[in-house]
Amino acid sequence: MTEYVYRPCDQEDLPAHLNVFHPAVAAEVRRFHSGMPGYAETPLRNLKGLAGELGLRHFCIKDESFRFGLNAFKVLGGSYAMARILAEKMDLLPEEMTFERLIKLRDRAEKGETTFITATDGNHGRGVAYMAAQLHQNCIVLLPAHTAPDRVRNIAALGANALVTDLAYDDAVRLAARMAEERGYVLVQDTAWPGYEQIPLWIMQGYMTMADECLYQMPAPPTHLFLQAGVGSMAAAVAAYFSSACSKSRMKVILVEPDHADCFARTAHSPDGSICRYPGEMNSMMAGLCCGEPCPLAWEILRRRAAHYVTISDATAALGMRVLGNPLSGDHRIVSGESGASSAGFVIELMRSPELAALREELRIGKDSSVLCISTEGDTDRENYRAVVWEGRCPYPDKSGRNDGVCI
Ligand SMILES: Cc1ncc(COP(=O)(O)O)c(C=O)c1O
């Protein structure tokens, strides 16, 4: 069932170490990405038919299924961070850093190979494996228990050592950190903890390429930004970028996460804003969002930029997958996976459900609103995509017990 927590935020300035999500920095990051082989802007679909149906001015969806042929946005973060790591090793300044230079210096390198390691639900690991292959470096990817075989295959196909563990995501991250320390690998993790902040911050900066593309592709700046969260790094980077690039007073940021991994809603609910974990088993098909613990850097940003923290069930993500995959006349089709379709699914529910009228009012969302969602992945788990879209089935029952495997 869809629920939400409201926590007022005052849009105060970010602390200095997090004040690194400006359009000028984004331009630098985008300059780097655009020099990578295979770079192309991903499309932003202005769904006019669906906007009309839902009573919105604009409903724009950024389609990340086209990103570097990897079916998800995640490579933007890992690739930028790995480039920064190698550039530092090669005494290259960030402004001198291009993909071509990294390759040339690598060919002449006397400093030996690097082994990158990460833990991931799939998309981040595929991005790290892709960049390691591009840079001819080694890569180990630890995957949580029950990772979809499609996702494991995609990582192994890039030459990485893909190891499925019997651990939950957060424990797999701890194992990757321990292995990096003991064996001299470089950990490329998309979440931070005390003492491990620089690389996650570079990863977050890498996501700004996507936000920067959106801003220039949109017919009008967003009034409502619906962002799905796992550890929250993507949402924080995008929210910080937009609030720096656009008037922050008008834009509302709404965070969306699975009810079975609602660590941000719990954290937003805590009176002193201290970080809370999701204690149970993360039984959601939104694999990319199944994270039990917010990234502390992301929370520092989001607590200042987002006031609404929504939790949704798999049925809402399934709704998004079906609607985006079956467009109204004139609209583009978007193949959007479970995590990818979660925010759009919530917008569709929000605009149609009588039970959410009070929230619509609170968000002042309607015919003058320009809504942006990011479909952060395509059908990264093809088997489940078909189960949802073709057969109307979800793998996990609803929290209320009503949804016994059937999408409702
Ligand atoms: C497809 C997809 N969307 C969204 C996210 C959430 O990103 P973050 O963990 O930075 O919140 C992920 C994370 O892996 C993902 O794979």
The ligand as an ORCA input file, in Angstrom:
! r2SCAN-3c Opt
* xyz 0 1
  C      17.673      0.780    -11.946
  C      18.010      1.491    -10.696
  N      17.309      2.568    -10.363
  C      17.574      3.256     -9.240
  C      18.578      2.856     -8.380
  C      18.797      3.622     -7.110
  O      20.020      4.277     -7.048
  P      20.634      4.611     -5.604
  O      21.055      3.321     -4.997
  O      21.741      5.545     -5.886
  O      19.540      5.217     -4.811
  C      19.330      1.721     -8.697
  C      20.407      1.263     -7.814
  O      21.070      0.288     -8.058
  C      19.042      1.024     -9.875
  O      19.725     -0.076    -10.235
*
